Amino acid sequence: MSTISTDIATQTREILTRLGAGDPFTTDGDLISQSPIDGSEIGRLHSHTATETSAIIDRAQSAFESWRSVPGPVRGQLVRELGELLREHKEDLGALVSIEAGKIVSEGLGEVQEMIDICDLAVGLSRQLFGLTIATERPGHRMMEQWHPLGVIGVISAFNFPVAVWSWNTALALVCGDAVVWKPSEKTLLTGIACQALLAEAAKRVGAPADISAIVVGDRTVGEIVVDDPRIALVSATGSTRMGKQIAPRVAARLGRSLLELGGNNAAIVAPSADIDLAVRGIVFSAVGTAGQRCTSLRRVIAHHSIREELVERLRAAYETLPIGSPLDSKTLVGPLIDEAAFNGFTSAVDAAITDGGTLVTGGDRAKVPGDGYYVRPAIIDMPKQTEIVKSETFAPLLYVLGYEDFDEAIALHNEVVQGLSSSIFTLNVREAERFMSAIGSDCGIANVNIGPSGAEIGGAFGGEKETGGGRESGSDAWKNYMRRSTNTVNYSTELPLAQGVEFV
């Protein structure tokens, strides 16, 4: 590891101060905050103990018990205030995302904008938490359903979207009347501390309970406490499929709820009629954005044989012009991988694909960038068939190209992986587009036409099927995850008819 970078460490402390987070560092902390930009240590932090974590959950439970009685539109004022603070501090928080997660400048700012957008959606939602009036077979009766606050929501987030995923959950949970306990990734603790500081300020301004949202800092053991605590009504976890398979049975064992957003192995079918210019632009962003470290990153291109050669050549040319370097440089388009483990996973996958008969078109090795950060040249590998390494998710800028002859074959290749998050097709053929989005097309939770699989908007429900976990966050009716349903029947008659014609005298 390199010595502490005065520039990055100093800049980070200044940002944290402006965000209201103060100085969270300690000289003898067991957690190391490290920037992937140059591998430097920013500072050290203390983990919460089991006792401290339990106490935080207990205070969140107490806050929930008062917050749930606050009218929804009033709860919305807290989220509106948070949105205003995010607007005010967008550049600082975006820079902190870049420093800690390695995202390029525009992506760091874009992630904060995503937070602002979900706050806007949640504020409107605070006046729309509606149930249904249901037809009843009994005269003189009314049947309806209501939605009530659920409880304390546990949020476990990953490094690649260190602030957006928290905001998706928190903005909705708060307007739904819940409290939130957040366990951020150990790799991006500072963004978590900063977000909690902003929310604490928002709560103070509107008079909301101070413990309505809290952060717990630590490694896996702290996360396990959140997962196992019966006071956590819902565990919303974002991460690998492996992690989800460990969390789901633990939450189920106590009959709690879980909302899982796990791995993706996303593909783009490129049909003969595709606008190739559009396809190339969409593929490059989806495959190399965030250095391939998005759950929605494009990992497989399934191209018709008639255009495959041309597409591969144009992708190669585009890849070889991509600026690689520090994400703090506004000209950079490809920043670092998060750490050495990610780099090793990338190079191992490249080697495995070549062993399986793949042809390395471009990239696949370490890029020369000053410092100890792990930068790579994004790789394209032309594959003769879909092997096991292609079916596995590699969290790095590694793109496999496969070929197909007829559309049925393309769909079969597309759906032949265990992940089911996002998908796309580039075609000007309306029949292909509609079939791709139909029940016999893409088996993913997201299916796009003439855009890549990466870059979802707030208004739609985000999530996927199969080993992606089945969860849905953000827009549409995802808010229902954070509430409990109550079906009510009111008898306003003088009779007592029973359902199904039952007589009981």
C-alpha positions in Angstrom: 0.0 0.0 0.0 1.2 3.5 -0.8 1.7 6.1 1.9 -1.2 8.3 2.8 -2.0 10.7 0.0 -2.1 14.1 1.6 -4.2 15.6 -1.2 -6.9 13.0 -1.2 -7.0 12.6 2.6 -7.1 16.4 3.1 -9.7 16.8 0.4 -11.9 14.1 1.9 -11.7 15.7 5.4 -12.7 19.0 4.0 -15.7 17.5 2.2 -16.8 15.6 5.2 -16.7 18.9 7.2 -18.8 20.7 4.7 -21.3 17.8 4.7 -21.7 18.1 8.4 -20.0 14.8 9.2 -17.1 16.3 11.1 -14.0 14.2 11.6 -15.0 10.5 12.0 -11.4 9.2 12.0 -9.4 7.7 14.9 -5.8 6.7 15.0 -6.5 3.1 16.3 -9.6 2.2 14.3 -10.0 -1.4 13.0 -11.5 -0.3 9.7 -9.4 1.3 7.0 -10.9 3.8 4.6 -9.0 3.5 1.4 -9.4 5.3 -2.0 -9.3 3.1 -5.1 -7.9 6.1 -7.0 -4.4 5.5 -5.8 -4.7 2.9 -3.1 -4.0 5.4 -0.4 -5.3 5.2 3.1 -7.7 8.1 4.0 -8.2 7.3 7.6 -9.3 4.7 10.1 -12.7 4.2 11.8 -14.0 2.1 14.7 -16.5 -0.7 14.2 -19.7 -0.7 16.2 -19.7 -3.5 18.8 -22.6 -6.0 19.0 -23.9 -4.1 22.0 -23.7 -0.7 20.3 -25.5 -2.1 17.2 -28.3 -3.6 19.3 -28.7 -0.3 21.1 -28.9 1.6 17.7 -31.7 -0.8 16.6 -33.5 -0.3 19.9 -33.5 3.4 19.5 -34.7 3.1 15.9 -37.6 0.9 17.1 -38.5 3.6 19.6 -38.4 6.3 16.9 -40.6 4.1 14.7 -43.2 3.9 17.4 -43.7 7.6 17.3 -43.0 8.2 13.6 -45.7 5.8 12.4 -48.4 8.0 13.9 -47.3 11.1 12.0 -49.4 11.7 8.9 -47.8 10.7 5.6 -47.7 14.2 4.1 -46.0 15.4 7.2 -43.5 12.6 7.0 -42.9 13.7 3.4 -41.5 17.0 4.7 -38.5 15.2 6.1 -37.7 13.7 2.8 -38.2 17.0 1.0 -35.7 18.6 3.3 -33.3 15.8 2.7 -33.7 16.4 -1.1 -33.0 20.1 -0.6 -29.8 19.4 1.3 -28.7 17.0 -1.4 -29.2 19.7 -4.0 -27.1 22.1 -1.9 -24.3 19.6 -1.4 -24.5 17.7 -4.7 -20.9 18.5 -5.8 -19.4 17.6 -2.5 -21.2 14.3 -2.1 -20.6 13.5 -5.7 -16.8 14.1 -5.2 -16.9 11.9 -2.1 -18.5 9.1 -4.2 -15.7 9.5 -6.7 -13.0 9.4 -4.1 -14.3 6.4 -2.2 -15.9 4.3 -4.9 -13.8 5.4 -7.9 -16.6 6.6 -10.1 -15.8 9.2 -12.7 -17.0 12.8 -12.0 -20.3 12.6 -14.0 -21.2 9.3 -12.5 -20.6 10.5 -9.0 -22.8 13.5 -9.6 -25.3 11.3 -11.4 -25.6 9.1 -8.3 -26.4 12.1 -6.1 -29.0 13.3 -8.7 -30.6 9.8 -8.4 -30.9 10.5 -4.7 -32.6 13.8 -5.4 -34.9 12.2 -7.8 -36.1 9.5 -5.4 -36.7 12.1 -2.8 -38.9 14.0 -5.2 -40.8 10.8 -6.0 -41.2 9.9 -2.3 -42.5 13.4 -1.4 -45.3 13.0 -3.9 -45.9 9.4 -2.8 -46.4 10.6 0.8 -49.9 11.8 -0.3 -50.6 8.7 -2.4 -50.3 5.8 0.1 -53.7 4.5 -1.0 -55.5 1.2 -0.6 -58.5 -0.2 -2.4 -62.3 -0.4 -1.9 -63.3 -3.9 -2.7 -66.6 -5.3 -3.8 -68.3 -7.4 -1.1 -70.9 -10.1 -1.5 -72.6 -9.0 1.8 -75.3 -6.4 1.7 -74.8 -3.4 4.0 -71.0 -4.0 4.2 -67.9 -2.3 2.9 -64.6 -4.0 2.4 -61.3 -2.1 1.9 -57.6 -2.4 2.4 -55.2 0.0 4.1 -51.4 0.2 4.2 -49.7 0.8 7.5 -46.0 1.4 8.5 -44.0 -1.8 8.7 -41.3 -1.2 11.3 -37.5 -0.8 11.3 -36.0 -1.4 7.8 -32.4 -2.8 7.7 -30.5 -1.6 4.6 -27.3 -3.4 3.6 -25.7 -1.7 0.6 -22.8 -2.5 -1.7 -19.8 -0.3 -2.7 -20.7 0.3 -6.3 -23.7 2.5 -5.5 -22.7 3.7 -2.1 -25.4 6.3 -1.7 -28.2 5.8 -4.3 -29.3 2.4 -3.0 -29.6 3.7 0.5 -31.7 6.6 -0.7 -34.0 4.3 -2.7 -34.9 2.5 0.5 -34.7 5.3 2.9 -36.8 7.9 1.1 -39.6 5.4 0.6 -39.3 3.9 4.1 -39.5 7.3 5.8 -42.6 8.4 4.0 -44.2 5.0 4.6 -43.7 5.6 8.4 -40.7 3.4 9.0 -37.3 3.8 10.7 -34.1 2.8 8.9 -30.8 1.2 10.1 -28.2 1.2 7.4 -25.1 -1.0 7.2 -23.0 0.4 4.3 -20.2 -1.5 2.7 -16.9 -1.5 4.6 -15.4 -0.2 1.3 -17.5 3.0 1.3 -18.1 4.0 4.9 -17.4 7.7 4.4 -20.3 8.3 2.0 -22.5 6.5 4.5 -21.4 8.7 7.3 -22.0 11.8 5.2 -25.5 10.8 4.1 -26.5 10.0 7.7 -25.2 13.5 8.7 -27.4 15.1 6.0 -30.4 13.2 7.1 -29.8 14.0 10.7 -29.8 17.7 9.8 -33.0 17.3 7.8 -34.6 15.6 10.8 -33.5 18.4 13.1 -35.0 21.0 10.8 -38.4 19.4 10.6 -38.6 18.1 14.2 -38.5 14.4 13.2 -37.2 11.9 15.8 -33.4 11.9 15.9 -33.1 8.1 15.6 -35.5 7.7 12.7 -32.4 6.8 10.6 -29.1 5.5 11.9 -25.9 4.0 10.5 -24.0 1.0 11.8 -20.3 0.7 10.9 -18.5 -2.6 10.7 -17.8 -5.7 8.8 -19.9 -8.8 8.1 -20.4 -9.5 11.8 -22.3 -6.2 12.2 -24.4 -7.0 9.1 -25.3 -10.4 10.6 -26.6 -8.6 13.7 -28.9 -6.5 11.5 -30.0 -9.6 9.6 -30.8 -11.7 12.6 -32.5 -9.1 14.9 -36.3 -9.7 15.1 -36.8 -5.9 15.5 -35.8 -5.5 11.8 -39.0 -6.0 10.0 -37.5 -6.0 6.5 -33.9 -6.5 5.4 -33.2 -4.9 2.0 -29.8 -6.2 0.8 -27.9 -5.3 -2.3 -24.8 -7.3 -3.2 -23.7 -10.6 -4.7 -25.9 -13.7 -5.2 -23.6 -15.5 -2.8 -24.4 -12.9 -0.1 -28.1 -13.1 -0.9 -28.2 -16.9 -0.5 -26.7 -16.4 3.0 -29.1 -13.6 4.1 -32.4 -15.0 2.8 -32.6 -18.1 4.9 -31.4 -16.3 8.0 -34.2 -13.7 7.7 -36.7 -16.4 6.7 -35.8 -18.5 9.8 -37.3 -15.7 12.0 -40.1 -15.2 9.5 -38.9 -11.7 8.6 -39.1 -10.1 5.2 -36.2 -9.7 2.8 -35.8 -7.6 -0.4 -32.9 -8.8 -2.4 -31.1 -7.0 -5.3 -28.3 -9.4 -6.3 -26.1 -10.2 -9.3 -26.6 -9.6 -12.9 -25.2 -11.1 -16.1 -26.9 -8.7 -18.5 -27.0 -9.1 -22.3 -27.8 -7.1 -25.4 -29.1 -8.8 -28.5 -28.0 -6.9 -31.7 -30.3 -7.8 -34.6 -29.6 -7.4 -38.3 -31.8 -4.3 -38.5 -30.1 -2.6 -35.6 -28.9 1.0 -35.8 -25.2 0.1 -35.4 -24.1 3.6 -34.4 -26.7 3.6 -31.6 -25.8 0.1 -30.6 -22.1 0.8 -30.3 -22.7 3.9 -28.1 -25.2 2.0 -25.9 -22.9 -1.0 -25.6 -19.8 0.9 -24.7 -21.4 2.9 -21.9 -23.3 -0.1 -20.4 -20.1 -2.3 -20.5 -17.5 0.1 -19.2 -19.4 2.6 -17.1 -18.3 2.4 -13.5 -15.5 0.3 -14.8 -18.0 -2.5 -15.3 -18.9 -2.5 -11.6 -22.7 -2.1 -11.9 -25.1 -4.9 -11.3 -26.7 -3.7 -14.6 -23.4 -3.6 -16.5 -23.5 -5.2 -19.9 -21.5 -8.4 -19.9 -22.7 -10.3 -23.0 -23.4 -9.1 -26.6 -25.4 -11.6 -28.7 -25.0 -10.4 -32.3 -26.4 -11.7 -35.5 -23.8 -13.3 -37.6 -24.4 -10.9 -40.5 -23.3 -7.9 -38.4 -21.1 -9.6 -35.8 -17.7 -8.9 -37.5 -18.5 -5.2 -38.1 -19.9 -4.7 -34.6 -16.8 -6.3 -33.0 -14.5 -4.1 -35.0 -16.4 -0.9 -34.2 -16.4 -1.8 -30.5 -12.7 -2.5 -30.6 -12.0 0.9 -32.1 -14.2 2.6 -29.5 -12.6 0.8 -26.6 -9.1 1.7 -27.6 -9.9 5.4 -27.4 -11.4 5.3 -23.9 -9.5 7.6 -21.5 -8.4 5.6 -18.4 -7.2 7.3 -15.2 -8.2 9.1 -12.1 -11.9 9.5 -11.8 -11.3 13.1 -10.5 -10.1 14.1 -13.9 -13.1 15.3 -15.9 -11.8 13.7 -19.1 -11.6 10.2 -17.7 -14.3 7.7 -18.8 -12.9 4.6 -17.1 -11.8 4.8 -13.5 -10.3 2.1 -11.2 -11.6 -1.2 -10.0 -12.5 -1.1 -6.3 -9.5 -3.2 -5.1 -7.0 -6.0 -5.8 -9.6 -8.8 -5.4 -11.7 -7.2 -8.2 -8.5 -7.0 -10.4 -7.7 -10.6 -9.8 -11.2 -11.6 -10.6 -11.0 -9.7 -13.9 -7.7 -11.2 -15.0 -8.8 -14.7 -14.0 -11.9 -14.5 -16.0 -10.0 -13.2 -19.1 -7.7 -16.2 -18.8 -10.5 -18.6 -18.4 -12.4 -17.3 -21.4 -9.3 -17.6 -23.6 -8.8 -21.1 -22.3 -12.4 -21.8 -23.4 -11.5 -20.8 -27.0 -12.3 -17.1 -26.8 -10.4 -14.6 -28.9 -9.2 -11.5 -27.0 -10.1 -8.6 -29.2 -8.8 -5.8 -27.0 -7.8 -4.9 -23.4 -7.7 -7.5 -20.6 -4.6 -6.2 -18.8 -3.6 -3.6 -16.2 -3.5 0.0 -17.3 -0.5 2.2 -16.4 -1.9 4.8 -14.0 0.2 6.5 -11.3 -0.3 5.2 -7.8 -1.4 1.8 -6.4 -4.9 1.8 -7.8 -6.1 -1.1 -9.9 -6.9 0.2 -13.3 -7.5 -2.1 -16.3 -8.0 -1.8 -20.0 -11.7 -2.9 -20.6 -11.7 -6.2 -22.4 -13.7 -7.6 -25.3 -13.6 -11.4 -25.9 -15.2 -13.0 -29.0 -16.5 -16.3 -27.8 -17.4 -19.4 -29.9 -20.0 -20.5 -27.5 -21.5 -19.6 -24.1 -19.2 -21.3 -21.6 -19.4 -21.4 -17.8 -17.2 -18.4 -17.4 -19.5 -16.4 -19.7 -22.5 -17.5 -17.6 -20.7 -16.2 -14.4 -20.8 -12.6 -13.4 -17.4 -10.9 -13.3 -17.6 -7.5 -11.7 -15.3 -5.7 -14.1 -15.3 -4.3 -17.6 -15.3 -7.6 -19.4 -17.6 -8.0 -22.4 -18.2 -11.3 -24.2 -19.5 -11.4 -27.8 -21.6 -14.3 -29.0 -23.2 -15.0 -32.3 -26.7 -16.2 -33.4 -28.5 -17.1 -36.6 -32.2 -17.0 -35.7 -34.1 -15.1 -33.1 -35.1 -18.2 -31.1 -31.4 -19.0 -30.7 -30.7 -15.4 -29.5 -33.5 -15.6 -26.8 -32.2 -19.0 -25.7 -28.7 -17.7 -25.3 -29.9 -14.7 -23.5 -32.0 -16.6 -20.9 -29.4 -19.4 -20.4 -27.8 -17.8 -17.3 -29.0 -18.0 -13.7 -29.1 -14.2 -13.3 -32.1 -12.2 -14.4 -31.7 -8.5 -13.7 -31.5 -6.4 -16.9 -31.5 -6.9 -20.6 -31.7 -5.1 -23.9 -32.2 -5.5 -27.6 -31.1 -3.3 -30.5 -33.5 -3.7 -33.4 -35.7 -1.7 -35.7 -38.0 -4.7 -36.2 -41.1 -4.1 -34.1 -41.9 -7.8 -34.0 -38.5 -8.6 -32.5 -38.8 -5.8 -30.0 -42.3 -6.8 -28.8 -41.4 -10.4 -28.6 -38.3 -9.6 -26.6 -40.4 -7.7 -24.0 -43.1 -10.4 -23.9 -43.6 -13.4 -21.7 -41.6 -15.6 -24.1 -38.7 -13.2 -24.5 -36.3 -11.8 -21.9 -36.7 -13.4 -18.5 -35.2 -10.4 -16.7 -36.9 -7.9 -14.5 -35.8 -5.1 -16.9 -36.1 -5.3 -20.7 -35.0 -2.4 -22.8 -35.3 -1.7 -26.6 -32.6 0.4 -28.3 -30.8 1.3 -25.1 -28.4 -0.7 -23.0 -29.3 -2.6 -19.8 -27.6 0.0 -17.6 -29.0 3.3 -16.4 -32.5 2.7 -14.9 -34.7 5.7 -14.1 -36.3 6.3 -10.7 -39.9 6.0 -11.8 -39.8 2.3 -12.7 -39.5 -0.6 -10.3 -35.9 -1.8 -10.2 -35.0 -5.4 -9.7 -34.7 -8.8 -11.3 -35.7 -12.5 -11.3 -34.0 -15.8 -10.8 -30.7 -15.5 -8.8 -31.0 -11.7 -8.9 -33.4 -12.2 -6.0 -36.8 -11.1 -7.1 -36.7 -7.8 -5.2 -38.1 -4.4 -6.5 -37.0 -1.0 -5.3 -37.5 2.6 -6.3 -40.5 3.5 -8.4 -43.9 2.0 -9.4 -45.5 0.2 -6.4 -42.2 -0.7 -4.8 -43.3 1.3 -1.8 -45.6 -1.6 -0.8 -42.4 -3.5 0.4 -42.1 -1.0 3.2 -45.7 -1.3 4.5 -48.0 -3.9 5.9 -51.5 -4.5 4.4 -54.7 -4.6 6.4 -58.0 -5.8 4.9 -61.0 -4.2 6.7 -64.7 -5.0 6.6 -67.3 -2.6 8.0 -70.9 -3.7 8.6 -73.2 -0.7 8.5 -76.4 -2.8 8.4 -78.5 -4.3 11.2 -78.0 -7.8 9.8 -75.1 -10.2 10.1 -74.8 -12.1 6.8 -71.8 -14.5 6.6 -69.6 -14.9 3.6 -70.0 -17.8 1.3 -73.6 -18.2 2.4 -72.7 -19.8 5.7 -75.5 -20.0 8.2 -74.8 -20.1 11.9 -77.7 -19.8 14.2 
